[in-house]
Amino acid sequence: MDPIRRNILTTGAAATAMAAAPRLFAQQTGQEGAAMSFYEKGPVRIHYEEAGSGFPLLLIAGGGLNSTISGLTGGSPFNPMEEFKGEYRCVASDLRNANGGHSSGTLEIDRPWDAYADDHLGLMDHLGIQKFMVLGFCIGGPFIWNLLRRVPDRIVAAVLAQPSGSRPELRDLFYETNMKGWGPELVKRRPEITMEMVDKFLTRMYRTNPDFVFTVTRDFVRHCQTPVLILPDDIPAHPYAVAMEAAMLAPKAEVSMFPWKEPKERIPLAVRQIRSFLRAHRPASA
């Protein structure tokens, strides 16, 4: 082949590859082939994924402050994105500053719970979603109650699976767990954050109001008009007594059988109950 022609073809091929590269990276996929993207607002960058279509369903993985999308497949009793993407537009994200995740942002020491709520609501705004349902595991419980406090008109129904909660005698459980399992790794990755800052953040988050569901009062739950389905657990981080107290207080609450995770043959039955609950409260126009 003519050397000049060879150079032209080689250069053209390289240019084509370079032009295609951004498209390639933009089309990355995450869990279960879901589309993976980022939402940014100021210093906050949230990694999120979507799957399915239909009425929007926000999914919040367990794992405490290390809650990530991968927890929906690796740490949950069932994978809600896989279960519900056939009927709903499922949206999930990595928690801000979760170790093992791809979201990052400032450590808002004075308003930890509301900072996370800002991220969830900001993501839904970014996606053009006004009204939605939400299903959360573990830390998703306090997050959901806070969202119901912040935007009760936007959330149609909520499912709290093995929700976190606390009693005064367990006030240090979440603080100590995160001081050991979340804070040190975060400081390694983010040199501008110190363990002193982590201590203040966790103290505000978990020790200022170390009772019930952290984010709202019993009086709020007593007057909450949003339908909620609660699936209790019974470990120190997910106390059965707190979950059942919330279920008894909330005027439009339903509760699953218990235990619903053991034996594992019961999990599909719990998923069917969630599906029936979501269908019952999904807007007719959706």
Salt bridges, closest charged atoms under 4 A:
GLU40 OE2 - ARG45 NE 3.25
GLU49 OE2 - HIS47 NE2 3.64
GLU50 OE1 - ARG89 NE 2.64
GLU82 OE1 - LYS85 NZ 3.23
GLU83 OE1 - ARG275 NH2 3.41
GLU87 OE2 - ARG275 NE 3.35
GLU87 OE2 - ARG279 NH2 2.91
GLU87 OE1 - ARG282 NH1 3.29
ASP94 OD2 - HIS47 ND1 2.65
GLU108 OE2 - ARG96 NH1 3.23
GLU108 OE1 - ARG111 NH1 2.78
ASP114 OD1 - ARG149 NH2 2.93
ASP114 OD1 - ARG150 NH1 3.05
ASP118 OD2 - ARG111 NH1 2.78
ASP118 OD1 - ARG150 NH2 2.70
ASP119 OD1 - ARG96 NH2 2.88
ASP125 OD1 - ARG154 NH2 2.98
GLU169 OE2 - ARG167 NE 2.72
ASP172 OD1 - ARG171 NE 3.75
ASP172 OD1 - ARG207 NH2 2.95
GLU185 OE2 - LYS188 NZ 3.30
GLU192 OE2 - ARG190 NE 2.57
GLU196 OE2 - LYS200 NZ 3.79
ASP211 OD2 - ARG218 NH1 3.00
ASP219 OD1 - ARG222 NH1 3.41
ASP219 OD1 - HIS223 ND1 3.50
ASP233 OD2 - HIS238 ND1 2.95
ASP233 OD2 - LYS261 NZ 3.06
GLU245 OE2 - ARG218 NE 2.55
GLU262 OE2 - LYS264 NZ 3.85
